[in-house]
Amino acid sequence: MKATKEQVLAQQSKMQLDEYDVCACCGKKLKGKAAWLELSFITNQYYIDNVVPSHESQGYFPFGLTCAKKVALASYQ
């Protein structure tokens, strides 16, 4: 069953940044808002909407909002 957008956002809001978190794409230190994208080790792509089966997931990684848009769009093309 695919998670709804609201479920994904609720899950992501529970993930907190700490002082060591950097963007998984560009390496810049993250301040304030971040997007958490899930990595599939099968496709080696990041996804935003919880479509990766748990047995294929490498977990969630933090991205700056600009990088998250670029990476997530590339995953769906």
C-alpha positions in Angstrom: 0.0 0.0 0.0 1.4 3.4 -1.0 1.5 6.0 1.7 -0.4 9.2 1.3 1.3 12.5 0.9 0.1 13.4 4.4 1.6 10.2 5.9 4.9 10.9 4.2 5.0 14.5 5.5 4.1 13.4 9.0 6.9 10.9 9.0 9.4 13.4 7.6 8.4 16.0 10.2 9.5 13.6 13.0 13.1 13.4 11.5 15.2 16.1 13.1 18.4 17.7 11.8 21.4 17.7 14.1 24.4 20.0 13.9 26.3 17.5 11.7 23.7 17.0 8.9 24.8 18.1 5.5 23.0 17.8 2.2 23.5 14.3 0.7 23.7 15.9 -2.8 26.0 19.0 -2.5 27.5 18.6 1.0 26.4 22.0 2.3 25.5 22.2 6.0 21.7 22.1 6.4 20.0 24.9 8.4 16.3 25.0 9.1 14.2 23.0 6.6 15.3 19.9 4.8 13.7 17.2 2.7 14.3 13.6 3.6 14.5 11.3 0.6 14.6 7.5 0.7 17.4 5.7 -1.2 16.7 2.4 -3.0 19.8 0.2 -3.3 18.1 -1.6 -6.2 17.8 1.5 -8.4 20.4 3.7 -6.6 17.8 6.5 -6.8 16.2 8.7 -4.2 12.4 8.9 -3.8 10.2 11.3 -1.9 6.9 9.5 -1.6 7.7 6.2 0.3 7.6 4.0 -2.8 10.6 1.9 -1.9 9.8 -1.5 -0.3 11.4 -1.8 3.1 13.7 -4.6 2.0 15.2 -2.4 -0.7 15.6 0.7 1.4 18.9 2.2 2.5 17.0 4.6 4.7 16.3 8.3 4.5 18.9 11.0 3.8 18.7 14.8 4.3 18.7 17.1 1.3 18.5 20.9 1.0 15.2 21.9 -0.6 16.8 22.9 -3.9 18.8 19.7 -4.3 15.8 17.6 -3.2 13.8 19.0 -6.1 16.5 18.1 -8.6 17.2 14.7 -7.2 13.6 13.7 -6.8 12.6 14.8 -10.3 15.5 12.8 -11.8 14.2 9.7 -10.0 10.9 9.8 -11.7 12.1 10.3 -15.3 
